[in-house]
Every structure is written in C-alpha cells, then in structure tokens.
Amino acid sequence: MGAWWRGFFGLGHRLVTHPRTVLMLVLMLTLSWLAVQIYAGLVVTSVPTAIYDFDQSKVSRALWTSISGPREIELVETPATLDEAWERLGDGRLGALVVIPHGLSDALKKGHEAAVTVAVDGGNILVGKNVFKALAKAVGQVSAGVQVTSLRKMGARKERSVSLAVPIATDERPIRNPGTNYGVYVAPGLVFFMLHIFVLLLGLTIFLPDHRPASALEAFGALSAAFLVCTGIGMAFAYVWLRPLSIIPASGPVWTLVWVACLVALDLLMACSFVAIAATPLAGVQVTVLLGMMSMMLSGITWPTDCFPPLLQEIASWIPFTPFAKGLQTLLHIPAGFDELSQHLRSFARQAALYGLIGLVGLAGRRVVARIRTARTAEGRAP
C-alpha cells in the first residue's frame, strides 16, 4: 500500500503547496462564490419608474394606482421633460418609463384603439424582464376593468362581463422557483460547472510529466485523493455556497452526495480515459479541456438541447456534466428519489462503461506498443 499512500498524499500536498494547483483551487472557489453572489438578490424590487400622464383622466389615475402596486416598481419624481426622462433611462437613473397619451380615456369611451407606451432599460436582461412583466400586468389589470365597463354598457350582466374580460389571475412565487427566477435556475449550474472543470483539470495534472505516477497503484491513490477532495467541495457548494439563494437540497444529503460523487468520479474517469488513449499527454489534456469547456452549453442549462443537431445531442449525452445538470434542478427543488433520477443514473452508468472501455483499450494499446518497441530494441542489440 506504500504506492497508494504516496499517490494519495502526493496529490494532497500539491493541492496546498504547488502554485499551479493552488491557483486552480482558488480561482474555482472564487468564481463559484461570485456566481452565487451575482444572483443573490432573489427578487427584483424598487426599480425607479417615472410616469408621464398627459391624459389626467379617471383611467390614467387607475393606471397610476395599478402601476404603483408591484414590488418591482418604485414610482419616482417625473422629470421635467420627456427628453430628460429618455436621458435618465439611457444612463440608468431610471429603470422604466410609462407614457399615458392625451385622449386615452376619450378613445376608450368611443371604442377606438388606444395604447400606453412602456419603455424599460434592458441593459440588465433580468431586471428588464421582471420590470416589463410587472408593468404589463399592471396595465392589463386596468385594461380588463375598462373592458368590463364597456361590456356592461353594451348590456352584459355584471357576473358575465367580469368572466368575459378578466381571466383567472395568477401570481408567481419567485423564491426557490427555477421556472420564474433565473438566478435560482442558473446559479447552481454555474457553481457546479466550476467544480466540473476543476475536477477535470485536477485529474489531468496527475498524469502530467512532472507529476506522473510511477505505478498504477500510485495513480489510483492520487485519484482517490482527488475524488475525496472534490466531493467534499461539491457538498460544501450544495449546503453552504447556495444558501444565499435560499437553496437547500430538497432531496436530502444522501442523494446529494450520490449526485456529486457521480459527477466527480465520472469526470476523473473521463480525464483518465482520454489520457490513456491519446498519443501524447498534451493531446489528452486538449480533448478533455475542450469537452469540459463546452459542457455548460451542451448540458442544456444555457441552450435548449432539443434544438441541437442529433449528432450534437448524442455527443452531449456522453459528457458527465449533462445528466448531472439535468437532474440537478430536480434534486435541489423537489424531494426526489430513485424514480425521478433513474434516467440520469442510467446515463451515468452508460458513461462509466464507455470511459472504462476507452481507458482499458488505451492501456492495452500502450502495452502492445511498449512490447513491440522492446522487441525491436532487443533485436537491434542482438549479435
């Protein structure tokens, strides 16, 4: 067991002393922390909004009241001119601008088409999207009220006019809701993507020329150390890093540990298999890093995989981060078990079989090549 312990403690020593490895660890932890802090504000609130009311009617006053209600909106003093308002919207001092045109009420009374202008600063797409939804909902509520009044004037009964004009209202709960809160949706994926890249790079460093293990047992010891360290970091991410987003894995620590361990183990196996089959260590590093860096997109977190060409979808299904990311939202936000996660576990098993086969083929090929070279050398030395 001396070789195993030598590999195990050798990797641990590099993690805290070797400049390159320490830099990788610090960068990974820092970037993953930033990924959470960027989205730590779970709900968009109090975006400064100005209203220009050129109509000064009962309808426009209803619009004022409706717009002032949503948590996303904070009404501020209206600038003196529209030009000044557009300038403030452009430089960020205003987040949104609503213009109620002159004659809005008269147009509605006559049954003519009328419009309210809503301009939103889209420099931050998350803020812009939430503010626009809030303003659209507020204007829509007043619009529905106007429709009810019109229908009643046309002879519709009160209860009938309400059902015709106003659909059932819904409200979205933004806390821990990955369907409506982009931060809750994307931040966990970003955090574990950092871990995914770190695991791949750490696994590759084991086989670089200046750290290459002297035996298979020493390599296994180093990989064991990498597995334990990275799994521990992954559990810290799940239970400490994500707390600013009010996320605590709903499926419990056992399934969370299984999920993180599967990702780490398969990442290390993938790195080893590519190093084993590549002609040179550098070629193995290049292929592994290329697939690793594409994992975020290929997993479907940032782009819907249904739109990918079939070949690209197939390639994505064989990268460890893909089933991990697809099951992560389920694992984090609902009490999931084997039934909910079984399809992703099957993907993990398929990948383990593939990368294990690639590694065995690579090692067998290297032994054959080594024997051929030894035989040729022996033939050249023979008298």
C-alpha positions as CSV (number, residue, x, y, z in Angstrom):
1,M,0.0,0.0,0.0
2,G,3.0,2.3,0.0
3,A,2.5,3.4,-3.6
4,W,-1.2,4.1,-2.9
5,W,-0.5,6.3,0.0
6,R,2.4,8.0,-1.9
7,G,-0.1,9.0,-4.6
8,F,-2.8,9.9,-2.1
9,F,-0.6,12.3,0.0
10,G,1.3,13.5,-3.1
11,L,-1.9,15.0,-4.6
12,G,-2.9,16.4,-1.2
13,H,0.5,18.1,-0.8
14,R,0.2,19.6,-4.3
15,L,-3.2,21.0,-3.5
16,V,-1.8,23.2,-0.8
17,T,1.8,23.8,-1.9
18,H,2.1,23.7,-5.7
19,P,1.5,27.2,-7.2
20,R,-0.4,26.0,-10.3
21,T,-2.7,23.7,-8.3
22,V,-3.3,26.2,-5.6
23,L,-4.2,28.8,-8.2
24,M,-6.7,26.5,-9.8
25,L,-8.3,25.8,-6.5
26,V,-8.5,29.5,-5.5
27,L,-9.9,30.5,-8.9
28,M,-12.5,27.8,-8.8
29,L,-13.7,28.7,-5.3
30,T,-13.7,32.5,-6.1
31,L,-15.6,32.2,-9.4
32,S,-18.2,29.8,-7.9
33,W,-18.7,32.2,-5.0
34,L,-19.1,35.1,-7.4
35,A,-21.6,33.1,-9.5
36,V,-23.9,32.9,-6.4
37,Q,-23.4,36.5,-5.3
38,I,-24.3,37.8,-8.7
39,Y,-27.7,36.2,-8.3
40,A,-28.1,36.6,-4.6
41,G,-30.8,39.2,-5.0
42,L,-33.6,36.7,-5.5
43,V,-36.3,39.2,-6.3
44,V,-36.2,42.4,-8.4
45,T,-37.6,45.3,-6.3
46,S,-37.9,49.0,-6.3
47,V,-36.8,49.8,-9.8
48,P,-37.2,53.6,-10.3
49,T,-40.0,54.3,-12.7
50,A,-41.5,57.6,-13.9
51,I,-44.9,58.1,-15.4
52,Y,-45.9,60.9,-17.8
53,D,-49.7,61.3,-17.6
54,F,-50.8,63.5,-20.5
55,D,-54.5,62.4,-20.1
56,Q,-55.3,63.3,-16.5
57,S,-58.4,61.2,-16.5
58,K,-60.1,58.6,-14.3
59,V,-58.5,55.8,-16.4
60,S,-55.0,57.3,-16.1
61,R,-55.4,57.7,-12.3
62,A,-56.3,54.0,-12.2
63,L,-53.1,53.2,-14.1
64,W,-51.1,55.2,-11.6
65,T,-52.6,53.2,-8.8
66,S,-52.1,49.9,-10.5
67,I,-48.5,50.6,-11.5
68,S,-47.5,51.6,-8.0
69,G,-48.6,48.3,-6.6
70,P,-46.0,45.7,-7.8
71,R,-42.9,45.1,-5.7
72,E,-40.7,45.6,-8.8
73,I,-41.8,49.2,-9.2
74,E,-40.9,52.3,-7.3
75,L,-42.5,55.5,-8.6
76,V,-40.2,58.5,-8.6
77,E,-40.5,62.1,-9.4
78,T,-41.3,62.6,-13.0
79,P,-38.5,64.6,-14.9
80,A,-39.5,67.9,-16.3
81,T,-39.4,66.8,-20.0
82,L,-39.6,63.6,-21.9
83,D,-36.1,64.2,-23.4
84,E,-34.7,64.3,-19.8
85,A,-36.6,61.2,-19.0
86,W,-35.1,59.3,-22.0
87,E,-31.7,60.6,-21.0
88,R,-32.2,59.2,-17.5
89,L,-33.4,55.9,-18.9
90,G,-30.3,55.7,-21.0
91,D,-27.8,56.3,-18.2
92,G,-29.5,54.1,-15.7
93,R,-31.0,56.6,-13.4
94,L,-34.5,55.4,-14.4
95,G,-35.3,51.7,-14.9
96,A,-38.6,52.2,-16.7
97,L,-40.8,54.9,-18.2
98,V,-44.5,54.9,-18.8
99,V,-46.2,57.4,-21.1
100,I,-50.0,57.8,-20.9
101,P,-51.0,59.7,-24.0
102,H,-53.5,62.6,-24.2
103,G,-57.0,61.4,-25.2
104,L,-56.6,57.9,-23.9
105,S,-59.9,58.0,-21.9
106,D,-61.9,59.5,-24.8
107,A,-60.5,56.9,-27.2
108,L,-61.6,54.1,-25.0
109,K,-65.0,55.6,-24.5
110,K,-65.5,55.7,-28.3
111,G,-64.3,52.2,-28.7
112,H,-61.2,53.3,-30.6
113,E,-57.8,51.6,-30.2
114,A,-55.6,53.2,-27.5
115,A,-52.0,52.5,-26.4
116,V,-49.9,53.2,-23.4
117,T,-46.1,53.4,-24.0
118,V,-43.9,51.3,-21.7
119,A,-40.1,51.7,-22.0
120,V,-37.8,49.6,-19.9
121,D,-34.0,49.7,-19.5
122,G,-32.9,46.3,-20.9
123,G,-29.2,46.7,-20.1
124,N,-29.7,44.1,-17.4
125,I,-31.9,41.5,-19.1
126,L,-33.0,40.0,-15.7
127,V,-34.1,43.3,-14.3
128,G,-35.7,44.5,-17.6
129,K,-37.7,41.3,-18.0
130,N,-39.1,41.4,-14.5
131,V,-40.0,45.1,-14.7
132,F,-41.7,44.7,-18.0
133,K,-43.8,41.8,-16.8
134,A,-44.8,43.8,-13.7
135,L,-45.8,46.9,-15.8
136,A,-47.6,44.8,-18.4
137,K,-49.6,43.0,-15.7
138,A,-50.5,46.4,-14.1
139,V,-51.6,47.9,-17.4
140,G,-53.5,44.7,-18.2
141,Q,-55.5,44.9,-15.0
142,V,-56.7,48.4,-15.8
143,S,-57.4,47.3,-19.4
144,A,-59.6,44.5,-18.1
145,G,-61.5,46.9,-15.9
146,V,-62.2,49.1,-18.9
147,Q,-63.4,46.1,-20.8
148,V,-65.8,45.2,-18.0
149,T,-67.3,48.7,-18.0
150,S,-67.7,48.6,-21.8
151,L,-69.3,45.2,-21.8
152,R,-71.8,46.3,-19.1
153,K,-72.7,49.4,-21.1
154,M,-73.4,47.0,-24.0
155,G,-75.9,45.1,-21.9
156,A,-73.9,42.2,-20.5
157,R,-74.8,41.1,-16.9
158,K,-72.2,42.0,-14.2
159,E,-71.0,38.5,-13.5
160,R,-70.9,37.7,-17.2
161,S,-68.9,40.8,-18.1
162,V,-66.3,40.0,-15.5
163,S,-65.8,36.5,-16.8
164,L,-65.5,37.7,-20.4
165,A,-63.0,40.4,-19.7
166,V,-60.8,39.2,-16.8
167,P,-59.2,35.7,-16.8
168,I,-58.2,33.9,-13.6
169,A,-55.4,35.9,-12.1
170,T,-52.1,34.1,-11.2
171,D,-49.2,35.1,-9.1
172,E,-45.7,33.6,-9.2
173,R,-43.7,32.8,-6.1
174,P,-40.1,33.8,-7.0
175,I,-38.3,32.3,-4.1
176,R,-36.6,29.0,-4.9
177,N,-38.6,28.8,-8.2
178,P,-36.3,27.9,-11.0
179,G,-39.1,28.3,-13.5
180,T,-39.6,32.0,-12.9
181,N,-36.4,33.1,-11.2
182,Y,-33.4,32.9,-13.5
183,G,-30.9,33.2,-10.7
184,V,-32.3,30.1,-8.9
185,Y,-32.2,28.3,-12.2
186,V,-28.7,29.1,-13.5
187,A,-26.6,29.8,-10.4
188,P,-26.4,26.2,-9.2
189,G,-25.4,25.1,-12.7
190,L,-22.7,27.7,-12.8
191,V,-21.3,26.7,-9.4
192,F,-21.1,23.0,-10.2
193,F,-19.8,23.8,-13.7
194,M,-16.8,25.4,-12.0
195,L,-16.4,22.2,-9.9
196,H,-16.7,20.1,-13.1
197,I,-13.8,22.0,-14.8
198,F,-11.7,21.9,-11.7
199,V,-12.1,18.1,-11.4
200,L,-11.1,17.6,-15.0
201,L,-8.0,19.8,-14.7
202,L,-7.0,18.2,-11.3
203,G,-7.4,14.7,-12.8
204,L,-5.2,15.7,-15.8
205,T,-2.4,17.1,-13.6
206,I,-1.9,13.7,-12.1
207,F,-0.6,12.5,-15.5
208,L,1.5,15.5,-16.5
209,P,5.2,14.7,-16.9
210,D,6.3,16.4,-13.7
211,H,3.8,14.5,-11.6
212,R,3.4,11.3,-13.5
213,P,2.8,8.4,-11.0
214,A,5.4,5.6,-11.0
215,S,2.8,2.8,-10.9
216,A,-0.9,2.2,-11.4
217,L,-1.4,1.9,-7.6
218,E,0.1,5.3,-7.1
219,A,-2.1,6.8,-9.8
220,F,-5.1,5.2,-8.0
221,G,-4.1,6.8,-4.8
222,A,-3.8,10.2,-6.3
223,L,-7.2,9.8,-8.0
224,S,-8.7,8.7,-4.7
225,A,-7.4,11.9,-3.0
226,A,-8.8,14.0,-5.9
227,F,-12.2,12.2,-5.5
228,L,-12.5,12.8,-1.8
229,V,-11.4,16.5,-2.0
230,C,-13.7,17.3,-4.9
231,T,-16.7,15.5,-3.5
232,G,-16.2,17.4,-0.3
233,I,-16.1,20.7,-2.2
234,G,-19.2,19.7,-4.1
235,M,-21.1,19.0,-0.8
236,A,-19.9,22.4,0.5
237,F,-21.3,24.1,-2.6
238,A,-24.7,22.4,-2.2
239,Y,-25.1,23.2,1.5
240,V,-23.1,26.4,2.0
241,W,-22.4,28.2,-1.3
242,L,-26.1,28.1,-2.4
243,R,-27.6,29.3,0.9
244,P,-27.6,33.0,-0.3
245,L,-30.1,31.8,-2.9
246,S,-32.3,30.1,-0.1
247,I,-31.5,26.8,-1.7
248,I,-31.0,23.7,0.5
249,P,-31.2,20.4,-1.5
250,A,-34.8,19.2,-1.1
251,S,-33.8,15.6,-1.8
252,G,-31.6,15.3,1.3
253,P,-27.9,14.8,1.9
254,V,-27.7,11.1,0.7
255,W,-28.9,11.8,-2.8
256,T,-26.9,15.0,-3.0
257,L,-23.8,13.0,-2.0
258,V,-24.6,10.4,-4.6
259,W,-25.1,13.0,-7.3
260,V,-21.9,14.9,-6.5
261,A,-19.9,11.7,-6.3
262,C,-21.2,10.5,-9.7
263,L,-20.1,13.7,-11.3
264,V,-16.6,13.7,-9.7
265,A,-16.0,10.0,-10.3
266,L,-17.0,10.2,-14.0
267,D,-15.0,13.4,-14.6
268,L,-11.9,11.7,-13.3
269,L,-12.7,8.6,-15.3
270,M,-13.1,10.7,-18.5
271,A,-9.9,12.5,-17.9
272,C,-8.0,9.2,-17.3
273,S,-9.5,7.6,-20.4
274,F,-8.6,10.4,-22.7
275,V,-5.0,10.5,-21.3
276,A,-4.8,6.7,-21.8
277,I,-5.9,6.7,-25.4
278,A,-4.2,9.9,-26.6
279,A,-0.9,9.7,-28.4
280,T,0.6,12.3,-26.0
281,P,-0.4,13.6,-22.6
282,L,-0.9,17.1,-24.1
283,A,-3.4,15.7,-26.7
284,G,-5.4,14.1,-23.9
285,V,-5.4,17.3,-22.0
286,Q,-6.6,19.3,-25.1
287,V,-9.5,16.9,-25.8
288,T,-10.7,16.8,-22.2
289,V,-10.5,20.6,-21.7
290,L,-12.4,21.2,-25.0
291,L,-15.3,18.9,-24.0
292,G,-15.2,20.3,-20.4
293,M,-15.5,23.9,-21.5
294,M,-18.4,23.0,-23.9
295,S,-20.2,21.2,-21.1
296,M,-22.2,24.2,-19.9
297,M,-23.8,24.7,-23.3
298,L,-24.2,21.1,-24.2
299,S,-25.9,20.2,-20.9
300,G,-28.9,22.3,-21.8
301,I,-28.6,24.9,-19.0
302,T,-27.9,27.8,-21.3
303,W,-29.3,26.4,-24.6
304,P,-32.2,24.0,-25.2
305,T,-30.7,20.7,-26.3
306,D,-33.9,19.9,-28.3
307,C,-32.7,22.4,-30.9
308,F,-29.3,20.8,-31.3
309,P,-28.5,18.7,-34.4
310,P,-29.0,14.9,-33.5
311,L,-25.2,14.3,-33.6
312,L,-24.5,17.1,-31.1
313,Q,-27.3,15.9,-28.8
314,E,-25.7,12.4,-28.8
315,I,-22.2,13.9,-28.0
316,A,-23.7,15.9,-25.2
317,S,-25.4,12.8,-23.6
318,W,-21.9,11.3,-23.1
319,I,-20.4,14.2,-21.1
320,P,-20.7,13.7,-17.3
321,F,-22.0,17.2,-16.7
322,T,-25.1,16.7,-18.9
323,P,-27.0,14.1,-16.8
324,F,-25.7,15.8,-13.7
325,A,-27.1,19.2,-14.7
326,K,-30.4,17.8,-16.0
327,G,-31.1,16.1,-12.6
328,L,-29.7,18.9,-10.5
329,Q,-32.8,21.1,-10.6
330,T,-35.0,18.1,-9.6
331,L,-32.6,17.2,-6.9
332,L,-32.4,20.7,-5.4
333,H,-36.0,21.8,-5.6
334,I,-38.2,18.7,-5.0
335,P,-37.8,15.7,-2.7
336,A,-36.6,13.4,-5.5
337,G,-35.7,9.7,-5.2
338,F,-34.7,6.8,-7.5
339,D,-37.8,7.1,-9.7
340,E,-37.2,10.7,-10.5
341,L,-33.4,10.4,-11.0
342,S,-33.2,6.9,-12.5
343,Q,-32.9,8.0,-16.1
344,H,-29.9,10.2,-15.2
345,L,-28.4,7.4,-13.2
346,R,-28.6,5.2,-16.3
347,S,-26.8,7.9,-18.2
348,F,-24.0,7.9,-15.6
349,A,-23.8,4.1,-15.8
350,R,-23.5,4.2,-19.6
351,Q,-20.8,6.8,-19.4
352,A,-18.9,4.8,-16.8
353,A,-18.9,1.8,-19.1
354,L,-17.8,3.8,-22.1
355,Y,-14.9,5.6,-20.4
356,G,-13.8,2.5,-18.6
357,L,-13.7,0.7,-22.0
358,I,-11.8,3.6,-23.6
359,G,-9.3,3.5,-20.8
360,L,-8.8,-0.2,-21.0
361,V,-8.3,-0.1,-24.7
362,G,-5.8,2.8,-24.3
363,L,-3.8,1.0,-21.7
364,A,-3.8,-2.3,-23.7
365,G,-2.7,-0.4,-26.8
366,R,0.1,1.2,-24.8
367,R,1.3,-2.2,-23.5
368,V,1.3,-3.6,-27.0
369,V,3.3,-0.7,-28.4
370,A,5.7,-0.9,-25.4
371,R,6.3,-4.6,-26.1
372,I,6.8,-4.0,-29.8
373,R,9.4,-1.3,-29.0
374,T,11.1,-3.6,-26.5
375,A,11.3,-6.5,-29.0
376,R,12.7,-4.2,-31.7
377,T,15.3,-2.8,-29.3
378,A,16.2,-6.4,-28.3
379,E,16.5,-7.4,-32.0
380,G,18.7,-4.4,-32.7
381,R,21.1,-5.3,-29.8
382,A,21.2,-9.0,-30.8
383,P,24.6,-10.0,-32.5
